[in-house]
Amino acid sequence: MSKLKKGNFCPLIKKECIGLKCAWFTQIRGVNPNTGQEVDEWDCSVNWLPMTTLEVAQRSLSTAAAVESFRNEVVKANESNQQLYISAINQGVIPAQITPLNQPLNTLPEGEDKE
């Protein structure tokens, strides 16, 4: 199988790529998400889009996995707290009865002037 050669024609200026004279000609350093190989190359930003899109997708999946793992830990902690609460009730511990204030502490009754 022969390897395809990338063209050098820029559809934006309708002529050959002008390389470093173009503001969109960018250096990328890192790891190719498809191959795992090191990358340190200059190329058109438009040419980098597929690779950078894959990298963002992979990072998003990694973030989603971390969020799911955190969620699972929170669910486990909630279940544990519920069991402790149920156990305390079964042993006769009376839950605290909290009565809300009729008026917040930081307000004055009507008619009193603020100074």
C-alpha positions, 0 to 999 in steps of 0.5 A: 500500500502506498502512502498518500502525500499531503498537498501544500495548496491553501484553499484560503489564499488559493495558492501554495501554503506560505508557511511561517508567514501565515498566522495560522501556521502553528507548532504543536508539541505533545503526543498524537492521540491516535498513535501515541508518538511524540509530535513536534511539528509545524503545520496549518491550524486547519490541518491540526483540527482532527488530531486536537479534536480527538485529544479533546474527546479523549480528555472529556471521556477521562473527565467523565470517568472521574466524575462518575467515580466521584459520584459513586463515592458520594452515593456510598457515603450517603448510604453509609450515613443513612445506615448510621442514622437508621441505626441511631433511631433504632437504638432510641436516639431522638433526632434533633428538632429544629424550629426555624426562626420566624424572622432572620437575625440580620433584619430589624422589625418594621418601624425601627430606623437604621442608623 
